[in-house]
Amino acid sequence: MNIIPMELASNIADLTVIRNILTHQYLDLEWDKIKNFLASGPENVKKFVQAAQKITQSQV
């Protein structure tokens, strides 16, 4: 469908990995993934919201 850019979709999907790591309190925390999320996560979420708003506005 290509509703949002593939790279953004992949980045957003990575959020579930971080959620699982933190939610399930894995003992072997993957600190590199957490560090990467903290560096790029907020910007990826912002881009996702913008893409979703663009889609919903075009359907009104």
Protein Blocks (a to p, Z undefined) as FASTA:
>chain_A
ZZacfklmmmmmmmmmmmmmmmnopaklcfklmmmmmmmmmmmmmmmmmmmmmmmmmmZZ
